[in-house]
Amino acid sequence: MHRDNSGKFIAYAQWPNKETYEAANDIEMAADYELARAKMHSALNIEKTEVIFQMEVEIDYLQRRAFDI
């Protein structure tokens, strides 16, 4: 999570591929994770949430290994 100079919050996520991103809402995790996920979702202002950029990863300097799926 970041905040820009105007005070707006900016968050980003990196997914291993488009298919995993599109299927993310269908993935069921452990109960404690699902509870945290529900709390986070309820805290969002969905009406003002927007995707600004969608890009493909060319080089991933944050990962030293392939994504585990």
PQR file of N, CA, C, O and H, with PARSE charges and radii, in Angstrom:
ATOM      1  N   MET A   1       0.855  -1.161   0.000 -0.4000 1.5000
ATOM      2  CA  MET A   1       0.000   0.000   0.000 -0.0000 2.0000
ATOM      3  C   MET A   1       0.904   1.228   0.000  0.5500 1.7000
ATOM      4  O   MET A   1       1.877   1.307   0.750 -0.5500 1.4000
ATOM      5  N   HIS A   2       0.570   2.149  -0.830 -0.4000 1.5000
ATOM      6  CA  HIS A   2       1.318   3.403  -0.930 -0.0000 2.0000
ATOM      7  C   HIS A   2       0.339   4.560  -0.893  0.5500 1.7000
ATOM      8  O   HIS A   2      -0.864   4.371  -1.074 -0.5500 1.4000
ATOM      9  H   HIS A   2      -0.220   2.085  -1.439  0.4000 1.0000
ATOM     10  N   ARG A   3       0.859   5.765  -0.658 -0.4000 1.5000
ATOM     11  CA  ARG A   3       0.047   6.973  -0.718 -0.0000 2.0000
ATOM     12  C   ARG A   3       0.752   7.939  -1.651  0.5500 1.7000
ATOM     13  O   ARG A   3       1.948   8.190  -1.506 -0.5500 1.4000
ATOM     14  H   ARG A   3       1.836   5.918  -0.511  0.4000 1.0000
ATOM     15  N   ASP A   4       0.002   8.488  -2.621 -0.4000 1.5000
ATOM     16  CA  ASP A   4       0.618   9.436  -3.562 -0.0000 2.0000
ATOM     17  C   ASP A   4       0.664  10.837  -2.951  0.5500 1.7000
ATOM     18  O   ASP A   4       0.207  11.054  -1.829 -0.5500 1.4000
ATOM     19  H   ASP A   4      -0.969   8.284  -2.739  0.4000 1.0000
ATOM     20  N   ASN A   5       1.219  11.772  -3.702 -0.4000 1.5000
ATOM     21  CA  ASN A   5       1.382  13.140  -3.192 -0.0000 2.0000
ATOM     22  C   ASN A   5       0.060  13.830  -2.883  0.5500 1.7000
ATOM     23  O   ASN A   5       0.034  14.768  -2.087 -0.5500 1.4000
ATOM     24  H   ASN A   5       1.590  11.596  -4.613  0.4000 1.0000
ATOM     25  N   SER A   6      -1.032  13.393  -3.490 -0.4000 1.5000
ATOM     26  CA  SER A   6      -2.332  14.008  -3.227 -0.0000 2.0000
ATOM     27  C   SER A   6      -3.040  13.367  -2.030  0.5500 1.7000
ATOM     28  O   SER A   6      -4.114  13.820  -1.635 -0.5500 1.4000
ATOM     29  H   SER A   6      -1.011  12.631  -4.137  0.4000 1.0000
ATOM     30  N   GLY A   7      -2.452  12.327  -1.456 -0.4000 1.5000
ATOM     31  CA  GLY A   7      -3.046  11.649  -0.309 -0.0000 2.0000
ATOM     32  C   GLY A   7      -3.844  10.416  -0.648  0.5500 1.7000
ATOM     33  O   GLY A   7      -4.352   9.747   0.251 -0.5500 1.4000
ATOM     34  H   GLY A   7      -1.579  11.959  -1.777  0.4000 1.0000
ATOM     35  N   LYS A   8      -3.970  10.092  -1.934 -0.4000 1.5000
ATOM     36  CA  LYS A   8      -4.717   8.896  -2.338 -0.0000 2.0000
ATOM     37  C   LYS A   8      -3.879   7.653  -2.079  0.5500 1.7000
ATOM     38  O   LYS A   8      -2.662   7.651  -2.267 -0.5500 1.4000
ATOM     39  H   LYS A   8      -3.557  10.636  -2.665  0.4000 1.0000
ATOM     40  N   PHE A   9      -4.561   6.589  -1.641 -0.4000 1.5000
ATOM     41  CA  PHE A   9      -3.884   5.316  -1.442 -0.0000 2.0000
ATOM     42  C   PHE A   9      -3.773   4.579  -2.769  0.5500 1.7000
ATOM     43  O   PHE A   9      -4.686   4.614  -3.593 -0.5500 1.4000
ATOM     44  H   PHE A   9      -5.550   6.591  -1.489  0.4000 1.0000
ATOM     45  N   ILE A  10      -2.651   3.920  -2.959 -0.4000 1.5000
ATOM     46  CA  ILE A  10      -2.423   3.116  -4.152 -0.0000 2.0000
ATOM     47  C   ILE A  10      -1.913   1.751  -3.695  0.5500 1.7000
ATOM     48  O   ILE A  10      -0.926   1.651  -2.966 -0.5500 1.4000
ATOM     49  H   ILE A  10      -1.909   3.892  -2.289  0.4000 1.0000
ATOM     50  N   ALA A  11      -2.596   0.720  -4.133 -0.4000 1.5000
ATOM     51  CA  ALA A  11      -2.170  -0.642  -3.826 -0.0000 2.0000
ATOM     52  C   ALA A  11      -1.919  -1.362  -5.138  0.5500 1.7000
ATOM     53  O   ALA A  11      -2.502  -1.013  -6.165 -0.5500 1.4000
ATOM     54  H   ALA A  11      -3.398   0.801  -4.725  0.4000 1.0000
ATOM     55  N   TYR A  12      -1.074  -2.343  -5.106 -0.4000 1.5000
ATOM     56  CA  TYR A  12      -0.832  -3.120  -6.312 -0.0000 2.0000
ATOM     57  C   TYR A  12      -0.669  -4.581  -5.952  0.5500 1.7000
ATOM     58  O   TYR A  12      -0.353  -4.933  -4.816 -0.5500 1.4000
ATOM     59  H   TYR A  12      -0.601  -2.626  -4.271  0.4000 1.0000
ATOM     60  N   ALA A  13      -0.887  -5.406  -6.926 -0.4000 1.5000
ATOM     61  CA  ALA A  13      -0.736  -6.843  -6.747 -0.0000 2.0000
ATOM     62  C   ALA A  13      -0.053  -7.406  -7.976  0.5500 1.7000
ATOM     63  O   ALA A  13      -0.209  -6.892  -9.084 -0.5500 1.4000
ATOM     64  H   ALA A  13      -1.144  -5.120  -7.850  0.4000 1.0000
ATOM     65  N   GLN A  14       0.694  -8.454  -7.769 -0.4000 1.5000
ATOM     66  CA  GLN A  14       1.347  -9.134  -8.878 -0.0000 2.0000
ATOM     67  C   GLN A  14       0.873 -10.577  -8.881  0.5500 1.7000
ATOM     68  O   GLN A  14       0.983 -11.279  -7.876 -0.5500 1.4000
ATOM     69  H   GLN A  14       0.821  -8.871  -6.869  0.4000 1.0000
ATOM     70  N   TRP A  15       0.353 -11.009 -10.004 -0.4000 1.5000
ATOM     71  CA  TRP A  15      -0.180 -12.353 -10.153 -0.0000 2.0000
ATOM     72  C   TRP A  15       0.694 -13.134 -11.121  0.5500 1.7000
ATOM     73  O   TRP A  15       1.317 -12.542 -12.002 -0.5500 1.4000
ATOM     74  H   TRP A  15       0.264 -10.438 -10.821  0.4000 1.0000
ATOM     75  N   PRO A  16       0.752 -14.460 -10.972 -0.5600 1.5000
ATOM     76  CA  PRO A  16       1.602 -15.259 -11.864  0.2800 2.0000
ATOM     77  C   PRO A  16       1.121 -15.263 -13.313  0.5500 1.7000
ATOM     78  O   PRO A  16       1.915 -15.423 -14.240 -0.5500 1.4000
ATOM     79  N   ASN A  17      -0.209 -15.084 -13.500 -0.4000 1.5000
ATOM     80  CA  ASN A  17      -0.755 -15.034 -14.856 -0.0000 2.0000
ATOM     81  C   ASN A  17      -2.181 -14.493 -14.784  0.5500 1.7000
ATOM     82  O   ASN A  17      -2.766 -14.391 -13.706 -0.5500 1.4000
ATOM     83  H   ASN A  17      -0.854 -14.954 -12.747  0.4000 1.0000
ATOM     84  N   LYS A  18      -2.725 -14.151 -15.938 -0.4000 1.5000
ATOM     85  CA  LYS A  18      -4.063 -13.556 -16.006 -0.0000 2.0000
ATOM     86  C   LYS A  18      -5.142 -14.526 -15.534  0.5500 1.7000
ATOM     87  O   LYS A  18      -6.106 -14.111 -14.891 -0.5500 1.4000
ATOM     88  H   LYS A  18      -2.250 -14.234 -16.814  0.4000 1.0000
ATOM     89  N   GLU A  19      -4.993 -15.795 -15.843 -0.4000 1.5000
ATOM     90  CA  GLU A  19      -5.993 -16.792 -15.467 -0.0000 2.0000
ATOM     91  C   GLU A  19      -6.119 -16.891 -13.942  0.5500 1.7000
ATOM     92  O   GLU A  19      -7.230 -16.978 -13.417 -0.5500 1.4000
ATOM     93  H   GLU A  19      -4.210 -16.132 -16.366  0.4000 1.0000
ATOM     94  N   THR A  20      -4.994 -16.878 -13.235 -0.4000 1.5000
ATOM     95  CA  THR A  20      -5.016 -16.943 -11.773 -0.0000 2.0000
ATOM     96  C   THR A  20      -5.691 -15.705 -11.196  0.5500 1.7000
ATOM     97  O   THR A  20      -6.484 -15.809 -10.260 -0.5500 1.4000
ATOM     98  H   THR A  20      -4.092 -16.808 -13.661  0.4000 1.0000
ATOM     99  N   TYR A  21      -5.380 -14.530 -11.753 -0.4000 1.5000
ATOM    100  CA  TYR A  21      -6.010 -13.278 -11.314 -0.0000 2.0000
ATOM    101  C   TYR A  21      -7.523 -13.333 -11.493  0.5500 1.7000
ATOM    102  O   TYR A  21      -8.276 -12.968 -10.590 -0.5500 1.4000
ATOM    103  H   TYR A  21      -4.736 -14.446 -12.514  0.4000 1.0000
ATOM    104  N   GLU A  22      -7.960 -13.789 -12.659 -0.4000 1.5000
ATOM    105  CA  GLU A  22      -9.394 -13.833 -12.955 -0.0000 2.0000
ATOM    106  C   GLU A  22     -10.130 -14.851 -12.090  0.5500 1.7000
ATOM    107  O   GLU A  22     -11.320 -14.684 -11.821 -0.5500 1.4000
ATOM    108  H   GLU A  22      -7.349 -14.085 -13.392  0.4000 1.0000
ATOM    109  N   ALA A  23      -9.441 -15.900 -11.655 -0.4000 1.5000
ATOM    110  CA  ALA A  23     -10.071 -16.945 -10.850 -0.0000 2.0000
ATOM    111  C   ALA A  23      -9.908 -16.715  -9.344  0.5500 1.7000
ATOM    112  O   ALA A  23     -10.360 -17.537  -8.546 -0.5500 1.4000
ATOM    113  H   ALA A  23      -8.475 -16.036 -11.874  0.4000 1.0000
ATOM    114  N   ALA A  24      -9.278 -15.624  -8.950 -0.4000 1.5000
ATOM    115  CA  ALA A  24      -8.934 -15.403  -7.544 -0.0000 2.0000
ATOM    116  C   ALA A  24     -10.144 -15.414  -6.619  0.5500 1.7000
ATOM    117  O   ALA A  24     -10.048 -15.917  -5.499 -0.5500 1.4000
ATOM    118  H   ALA A  24      -8.912 -14.956  -9.598  0.4000 1.0000
ATOM    119  N   ASN A  25     -11.268 -14.878  -7.048 -0.4000 1.5000
ATOM    120  CA  ASN A  25     -12.450 -14.854  -6.177 -0.0000 2.0000
ATOM    121  C   ASN A  25     -13.024 -16.236  -5.933  0.5500 1.7000
ATOM    122  O   ASN A  25     -13.785 -16.429  -4.984 -0.5500 1.4000
ATOM    123  H   ASN A  25     -11.346 -14.469  -7.957  0.4000 1.0000
ATOM    124  N   ASP A  26     -12.676 -17.197  -6.768 -0.4000 1.5000
ATOM    125  CA  ASP A  26     -13.193 -18.553  -6.617 -0.0000 2.0000
ATOM    126  C   ASP A  26     -12.296 -19.440  -5.757  0.5500 1.7000
ATOM    127  O   ASP A  26     -12.666 -20.566  -5.424 -0.5500 1.4000
ATOM    128  H   ASP A  26     -12.059 -17.041  -7.539  0.4000 1.0000
ATOM    129  N   ILE A  27     -11.113 -18.929  -5.395 -0.4000 1.5000
ATOM    130  CA  ILE A  27     -10.170 -19.707  -4.589 -0.0000 2.0000
ATOM    131  C   ILE A  27     -10.620 -19.641  -3.129  0.5500 1.7000
ATOM    132  O   ILE A  27     -10.806 -18.554  -2.583 -0.5500 1.4000
ATOM    133  H   ILE A  27     -10.812 -18.015  -5.665  0.4000 1.0000
ATOM    134  N   GLU A  28     -10.791 -20.788  -2.509 -0.4000 1.5000
ATOM    135  CA  GLU A  28     -11.201 -20.826  -1.107 -0.0000 2.0000
ATOM    136  C   GLU A  28      -9.984 -21.165  -0.250  0.5500 1.7000
ATOM    137  O   GLU A  28      -9.291 -22.153  -0.490 -0.5500 1.4000
ATOM    138  H   GLU A  28     -10.639 -21.671  -2.953  0.4000 1.0000
ATOM    139  N   MET A  29      -9.744 -20.333   0.742 -0.4000 1.5000
ATOM    140  CA  MET A  29      -8.587 -20.499   1.609 -0.0000 2.0000
ATOM    141  C   MET A  29      -9.040 -20.954   2.995  0.5500 1.7000
ATOM    142  O   MET A  29     -10.222 -21.220   3.213 -0.5500 1.4000
ATOM    143  H   MET A  29     -10.308 -19.530   0.937  0.4000 1.0000
ATOM    144  N   ALA A  30      -8.091 -21.043   3.930 -0.4000 1.5000
ATOM    145  CA  ALA A  30      -8.390 -21.429   5.308 -0.0000 2.0000
ATOM    146  C   ALA A  30      -9.368 -20.427   5.921  0.5500 1.7000
ATOM    147  O   ALA A  30      -9.457 -19.283   5.476 -0.5500 1.4000
ATOM    148  H   ALA A  30      -7.131 -20.827   3.753  0.4000 1.0000
ATOM    149  N   ALA A  31     -10.091 -20.861   6.931 -0.4000 1.5000
ATOM    150  CA  ALA A  31     -11.137 -20.039   7.551 -0.0000 2.0000
ATOM    151  C   ALA A  31     -10.614 -18.703   8.058  0.5500 1.7000
ATOM    152  O   ALA A  31     -11.271 -17.679   7.873 -0.5500 1.4000
ATOM    153  H   ALA A  31     -10.019 -21.791   7.293  0.4000 1.0000
ATOM    154  N   ASP A  32      -9.425 -18.692   8.704 -0.4000 1.5000
ATOM    155  CA  ASP A  32      -8.901 -17.424   9.226 -0.0000 2.0000
ATOM    156  C   ASP A  32      -8.531 -16.468   8.095  0.5500 1.7000
ATOM    157  O   ASP A  32      -8.690 -15.255   8.229 -0.5500 1.4000
ATOM    158  H   ASP A  32      -8.892 -19.524   8.855  0.4000 1.0000
ATOM    159  N   TYR A  33      -8.041 -17.005   6.991 -0.4000 1.5000
ATOM    160  CA  TYR A  33      -7.738 -16.162   5.828 -0.0000 2.0000
ATOM    161  C   TYR A  33      -9.029 -15.593   5.241  0.5500 1.7000
ATOM    162  O   TYR A  33      -9.089 -14.409   4.911 -0.5500 1.4000
ATOM    163  H   TYR A  33      -7.912 -17.991   6.882  0.4000 1.0000
ATOM    164  N   GLU A  34     -10.053 -16.420   5.109 -0.4000 1.5000
ATOM    165  CA  GLU A  34     -11.329 -15.964   4.555 -0.0000 2.0000
ATOM    166  C   GLU A  34     -11.955 -14.882   5.432  0.5500 1.7000
ATOM    167  O   GLU A  34     -12.566 -13.947   4.915 -0.5500 1.4000
ATOM    168  H   GLU A  34     -10.004 -17.382   5.377  0.4000 1.0000
ATOM    169  N   LEU A  35     -11.809 -14.998   6.758 -0.4000 1.5000
ATOM    170  CA  LEU A  35     -12.311 -13.973   7.670 -0.0000 2.0000
ATOM    171  C   LEU A  35     -11.575 -12.651   7.436  0.5500 1.7000
ATOM    172  O   LEU A  35     -12.205 -11.596   7.360 -0.5500 1.4000
ATOM    173  H   LEU A  35     -11.312 -15.758   7.179  0.4000 1.0000
ATOM    174  N   ALA A  36     -10.242 -12.705   7.323 -0.4000 1.5000
ATOM    175  CA  ALA A  36      -9.451 -11.504   7.061 -0.0000 2.0000
ATOM    176  C   ALA A  36      -9.813 -10.912   5.697  0.5500 1.7000
ATOM    177  O   ALA A  36      -9.896  -9.693   5.545 -0.5500 1.4000
ATOM    178  H   ALA A  36      -9.730 -13.562   7.385  0.4000 1.0000
ATOM    179  N   ARG A  37     -10.026 -11.775   4.719 -0.4000 1.5000
ATOM    180  CA  ARG A  37     -10.407 -11.330   3.374 -0.0000 2.0000
ATOM    181  C   ARG A  37     -11.758 -10.596   3.409  0.5500 1.7000
ATOM    182  O   ARG A  37     -11.925  -9.569   2.751 -0.5500 1.4000
ATOM    183  H   ARG A  37      -9.958 -12.765   4.843  0.4000 1.0000
ATOM    184  N   ALA A  38     -12.707 -11.122   4.169 -0.4000 1.5000
ATOM    185  CA  ALA A  38     -14.023 -10.493   4.289 -0.0000 2.0000
ATOM    186  C   ALA A  38     -13.926  -9.143   4.991  0.5500 1.7000
ATOM    187  O   ALA A  38     -14.593  -8.190   4.590 -0.5500 1.4000
ATOM    188  H   ALA A  38     -12.571 -11.957   4.703  0.4000 1.0000
ATOM    189  N   LYS A  39     -13.099  -9.051   6.042 -0.4000 1.5000
ATOM    190  CA  LYS A  39     -12.909  -7.782   6.746 -0.0000 2.0000
ATOM    191  C   LYS A  39     -12.283  -6.745   5.824  0.5500 1.7000
ATOM    192  O   LYS A  39     -12.699  -5.586   5.812 -0.5500 1.4000
ATOM    193  H   LYS A  39     -12.558  -9.825   6.368  0.4000 1.0000
ATOM    194  N   MET A  40     -11.286  -7.159   5.056 -0.4000 1.5000
ATOM    195  CA  MET A  40     -10.632  -6.233   4.141 -0.0000 2.0000
ATOM    196  C   MET A  40     -11.622  -5.750   3.080  0.5500 1.7000
ATOM    197  O   MET A  40     -11.674  -4.560   2.770 -0.5500 1.4000
ATOM    198  H   MET A  40     -10.947  -8.100   5.067  0.4000 1.0000
ATOM    199  N   HIS A  41     -12.399  -6.669   2.531 -0.4000 1.5000
ATOM    200  CA  HIS A  41     -13.368  -6.311   1.495 -0.0000 2.0000
ATOM    201  C   HIS A  41     -14.406  -5.333   2.032  0.5500 1.7000
ATOM    202  O   HIS A  41     -14.792  -4.396   1.334 -0.5500 1.4000
ATOM    203  H   HIS A  41     -12.357  -7.636   2.783  0.4000 1.0000
ATOM    204  N   SER A  42     -14.863  -5.541   3.270 -0.4000 1.5000
ATOM    205  CA  SER A  42     -15.874  -4.649   3.841 -0.0000 2.0000
ATOM    206  C   SER A  42     -15.309  -3.258   4.124  0.5500 1.7000
ATOM    207  O   SER A  42     -16.067  -2.293   4.216 -0.5500 1.4000
ATOM    208  H   SER A  42     -14.549  -6.302   3.837  0.4000 1.0000
ATOM    209  N   ALA A  43     -13.986  -3.145   4.262 -0.4000 1.5000
ATOM    210  CA  ALA A  43     -13.362  -1.848   4.526 -0.0000 2.0000
ATOM    211  C   ALA A  43     -13.115  -1.050   3.246  0.5500 1.7000
ATOM    212  O   ALA A  43     -12.823   0.145   3.307 -0.5500 1.4000
ATOM    213  H   ALA A  43     -13.371  -3.930   4.186  0.4000 1.0000
ATOM    214  N   LEU A  44     -13.230  -1.699   2.097 -0.4000 1.5000
ATOM    215  CA  LEU A  44     -12.961  -1.020   0.830 -0.0000 2.0000
ATOM    216  C   LEU A  44     -14.105  -0.109   0.431  0.5500 1.7000
ATOM    217  O   LEU A  44     -15.267  -0.380   0.736 -0.5500 1.4000
ATOM    218  H   LEU A  44     -13.468  -2.669   2.048  0.4000 1.0000
ATOM    219  N   ASN A  45     -13.774   0.949  -0.239 -0.4000 1.5000
ATOM    220  CA  ASN A  45     -14.770   1.828  -0.840 -0.0000 2.0000
ATOM    221  C   ASN A  45     -14.868   1.398  -2.305  0.5500 1.7000
ATOM    222  O   ASN A  45     -14.253   2.007  -3.181 -0.5500 1.4000
ATOM    223  H   ASN A  45     -12.830   1.169  -0.486  0.4000 1.0000
ATOM    224  N   ILE A  46     -15.640   0.352  -2.559 -0.4000 1.5000
ATOM    225  CA  ILE A  46     -15.700  -0.272  -3.880 -0.0000 2.0000
ATOM    226  C   ILE A  46     -16.092   0.728  -4.964  0.5500 1.7000
ATOM    227  O   ILE A  46     -15.578   0.659  -6.080 -0.5500 1.4000
ATOM    228  H   ILE A  46     -16.139  -0.143  -1.847  0.4000 1.0000
ATOM    229  N   GLU A  47     -16.987   1.647  -4.652 -0.4000 1.5000
ATOM    230  CA  GLU A  47     -17.439   2.610  -5.658 -0.0000 2.0000
ATOM    231  C   GLU A  47     -16.293   3.489  -6.170  0.5500 1.7000
ATOM    232  O   GLU A  47     -16.322   3.944  -7.313 -0.5500 1.4000
ATOM    233  H   GLU A  47     -17.404   1.703  -3.745  0.4000 1.0000
ATOM    234  N   LYS A  48     -15.284   3.729  -5.325 -0.4000 1.5000
ATOM    235  CA  LYS A  48     -14.169   4.594  -5.730 -0.0000 2.0000
ATOM    236  C   LYS A  48     -12.905   3.813  -6.055  0.5500 1.7000
ATOM    237  O   LYS A  48     -11.866   4.402  -6.354 -0.5500 1.4000
ATOM    238  H   LYS A  48     -15.260   3.359  -4.395  0.4000 1.0000
ATOM    239  N   THR A  49     -12.990   2.473  -5.997 -0.4000 1.5000
ATOM    240  CA  THR A  49     -11.839   1.639  -6.328 -0.0000 2.0000
ATOM    241  C   THR A  49     -11.791   1.436  -7.831  0.5500 1.7000
ATOM    242  O   THR A  49     -12.794   1.076  -8.447 -0.5500 1.4000
ATOM    243  H   THR A  49     -13.834   1.994  -5.754  0.4000 1.0000
ATOM    244  N   GLU A  50     -10.633   1.665  -8.417 -0.4000 1.5000
ATOM    245  CA  GLU A  50     -10.512   1.483  -9.862 -0.0000 2.0000
ATOM    246  C   GLU A  50      -9.163   0.881 -10.217  0.5500 1.7000
ATOM    247  O   GLU A  50      -8.164   1.118  -9.539 -0.5500 1.4000
ATOM    248  H   GLU A  50      -9.818   1.958  -7.916  0.4000 1.0000
ATOM    249  N   VAL A  51      -9.147   0.114 -11.268 -0.4000 1.5000
ATOM    250  CA  VAL A  51      -7.908  -0.416 -11.812 -0.0000 2.0000
ATOM    251  C   VAL A  51      -7.333   0.661 -12.720  0.5500 1.7000
ATOM    252  O   VAL A  51      -7.991   1.104 -13.661 -0.5500 1.4000
ATOM    253  H   VAL A  51      -9.959  -0.079 -11.820  0.4000 1.0000
ATOM    254  N   ILE A  52      -6.116   1.077 -12.439 -0.4000 1.5000
ATOM    255  CA  ILE A  52      -5.482   2.134 -13.227 -0.0000 2.0000
ATOM    256  C   ILE A  52      -4.638   1.536 -14.338  0.5500 1.7000
ATOM    257  O   ILE A  52      -4.681   2.002 -15.477 -0.5500 1.4000
ATOM    258  H   ILE A  52      -5.581   0.718 -11.674  0.4000 1.0000
ATOM    259  N   PHE A  53      -3.868   0.500 -14.007 -0.4000 1.5000
ATOM    260  CA  PHE A  53      -3.001  -0.139 -14.995 -0.0000 2.0000
ATOM    261  C   PHE A  53      -3.133  -1.653 -14.887  0.5500 1.7000
ATOM    262  O   PHE A  53      -3.218  -2.197 -13.786 -0.5500 1.4000
ATOM    263  H   PHE A  53      -3.833   0.122 -13.082  0.4000 1.0000
ATOM    264  N   GLN A  54      -3.149  -2.319 -16.014 -0.4000 1.5000
ATOM    265  CA  GLN A  54      -2.997  -3.770 -16.072 -0.0000 2.0000
ATOM    266  C   GLN A  54      -1.842  -4.023 -17.018  0.5500 1.7000
ATOM    267  O   GLN A  54      -1.867  -3.597 -18.172 -0.5500 1.4000
ATOM    268  H   GLN A  54      -3.080  -1.876 -16.908  0.4000 1.0000
ATOM    269  N   MET A  55      -0.827  -4.719 -16.523 -0.4000 1.5000
ATOM    270  CA  MET A  55       0.388  -4.913 -17.300 -0.0000 2.0000
ATOM    271  C   MET A  55       0.824  -6.371 -17.248  0.5500 1.7000
ATOM    272  O   MET A  55       0.378  -7.134 -16.391 -0.5500 1.4000
ATOM    273  H   MET A  55      -0.807  -5.064 -15.585  0.4000 1.0000
ATOM    274  N   GLU A  56       1.677  -6.738 -18.149 -0.4000 1.5000
ATOM    275  CA  GLU A  56       2.298  -8.049 -18.151 -0.0000 2.0000
ATOM    276  C   GLU A  56       3.697  -7.925 -17.547  0.5500 1.7000
ATOM    277  O   GLU A  56       4.408  -6.958 -17.820 -0.5500 1.4000
ATOM    278  H   GLU A  56       2.039  -6.118 -18.846  0.4000 1.0000
ATOM    279  N   VAL A  57       4.095  -8.905 -16.724 -0.4000 1.5000
ATOM    280  CA  VAL A  57       5.429  -8.900 -16.129 -0.0000 2.0000
ATOM    281  C   VAL A  57       6.439  -9.321 -17.193  0.5500 1.7000
ATOM    282  O   VAL A  57       6.283 -10.361 -17.833 -0.5500 1.4000
ATOM    283  H   VAL A  57       3.517  -9.690 -16.502  0.4000 1.0000
ATOM    284  N   GLU A  58       7.454  -8.521 -17.372 -0.4000 1.5000
ATOM    285  CA  GLU A  58       8.544  -8.859 -18.298 -0.0000 2.0000
ATOM    286  C   GLU A  58       9.711  -9.469 -17.529  0.5500 1.7000
ATOM    287  O   GLU A  58      10.224 -10.528 -17.893 -0.5500 1.4000
ATOM    288  H   GLU A  58       7.581  -7.676 -16.852  0.4000 1.0000
ATOM    289  N   ILE A  59      10.120  -8.792 -16.467 -0.4000 1.5000
ATOM    290  CA  ILE A  59      11.195  -9.279 -15.607 -0.0000 2.0000
ATOM    291  C   ILE A  59      10.749  -9.041 -14.170  0.5500 1.7000
ATOM    292  O   ILE A  59      10.349  -7.931 -13.818 -0.5500 1.4000
ATOM    293  H   ILE A  59       9.703  -7.933 -16.171  0.4000 1.0000
ATOM    294  N   ASP A  60      10.815 -10.065 -13.350 -0.4000 1.5000
ATOM    295  CA  ASP A  60      10.367  -9.959 -11.970 -0.0000 2.0000
ATOM    296  C   ASP A  60      11.584  -9.997 -11.047  0.5500 1.7000
ATOM    297  O   ASP A  60      12.110 -11.068 -10.744 -0.5500 1.4000
ATOM    298  H   ASP A  60      11.140 -10.967 -13.636  0.4000 1.0000
ATOM    299  N   TYR A  61      12.020  -8.838 -10.611 -0.4000 1.5000
ATOM    300  CA  TYR A  61      13.172  -8.761  -9.719 -0.0000 2.0000
ATOM    301  C   TYR A  61      12.813  -9.068  -8.265  0.5500 1.7000
ATOM    302  O   TYR A  61      13.706  -9.196  -7.428 -0.5500 1.4000
ATOM    303  H   TYR A  61      11.593  -7.968 -10.857  0.4000 1.0000
ATOM    304  N   LEU A  62      11.527  -9.186  -7.952 -0.4000 1.5000
ATOM    305  CA  LEU A  62      11.109  -9.490  -6.594 -0.0000 2.0000
ATOM    306  C   LEU A  62      11.098 -10.987  -6.316  0.5500 1.7000
ATOM    307  O   LEU A  62      11.205 -11.403  -5.163 -0.5500 1.4000
ATOM    308  H   LEU A  62      10.801  -9.082  -8.632  0.4000 1.0000
ATOM    309  N   GLN A  63      10.971 -11.794  -7.353 -0.4000 1.5000
ATOM    310  CA  GLN A  63      10.911 -13.244  -7.189 -0.0000 2.0000
ATOM    311  C   GLN A  63      12.239 -13.877  -7.579  0.5500 1.7000
ATOM    312  O   GLN A  63      12.829 -13.531  -8.602 -0.5500 1.4000
ATOM    313  H   GLN A  63      10.884 -11.456  -8.290  0.4000 1.0000
ATOM    314  N   ARG A  64      12.695 -14.799  -6.756 -0.4000 1.5000
ATOM    315  CA  ARG A  64      13.901 -15.539  -7.086 -0.0000 2.0000
ATOM    316  C   ARG A  64      13.562 -16.956  -7.534  0.5500 1.7000
ATOM    317  O   ARG A  64      14.437 -17.743  -7.896 -0.5500 1.4000
ATOM    318  H   ARG A  64      12.215 -15.080  -5.925  0.4000 1.0000
ATOM    319  N   ARG A  65      12.263 -17.258  -7.500 -0.4000 1.5000
ATOM    320  CA  ARG A  65      11.808 -18.577  -7.927 -0.0000 2.0000
ATOM    321  C   ARG A  65      10.457 -18.405  -8.625  0.5500 1.7000
ATOM    322  O   ARG A  65       9.826 -17.351  -8.538 -0.5500 1.4000
ATOM    323  H   ARG A  65      11.552 -16.619  -7.206  0.4000 1.0000
ATOM    324  N   ALA A  66      10.044 -19.427  -9.294 -0.4000 1.5000
ATOM    325  CA  ALA A  66       8.740 -19.383  -9.963 -0.0000 2.0000
ATOM    326  C   ALA A  66       7.626 -19.346  -8.937  0.5500 1.7000
ATOM    327  O   ALA A  66       7.804 -19.804  -7.808 -0.5500 1.4000
ATOM    328  H   ALA A  66      10.556 -20.282  -9.364  0.4000 1.0000
ATOM    329  N   PHE A  67       6.475 -18.804  -9.318 -0.4000 1.5000
ATOM    330  CA  PHE A  67       5.313 -18.790  -8.429 -0.0000 2.0000
ATOM    331  C   PHE A  67       4.864 -20.219  -8.145  0.5500 1.7000
ATOM    332  O   PHE A  67       4.879 -21.070  -9.035 -0.5500 1.4000
ATOM    333  H   PHE A  67       6.330 -18.433 -10.235  0.4000 1.0000
ATOM    334  N   ASP A  68       4.469 -20.474  -6.911 -0.4000 1.5000
ATOM    335  CA  ASP A  68       3.881 -21.765  -6.550 -0.0000 2.0000
ATOM    336  C   ASP A  68       2.372 -21.634  -6.683  0.5500 1.7000
ATOM    337  O   ASP A  68       1.757 -20.791  -6.030 -0.5500 1.4000
ATOM    338  H   ASP A  68       4.457 -19.782  -6.189  0.4000 1.0000
ATOM    339  N   ILE A  69       1.783 -22.455  -7.517 -0.4000 1.5000
ATOM    340  CA  ILE A  69       0.340 -22.395  -7.723 -0.0000 2.0000
ATOM    341  C   ILE A  69      -0.266 -23.715  -7.299  0.5500 1.7000
ATOM    342  O   ILE A  69      -1.481 -23.892  -7.386 -0.5500 1.4000
ATOM    343  H   ILE A  69       2.282 -23.139  -8.048  0.4000 1.0000
TER
END
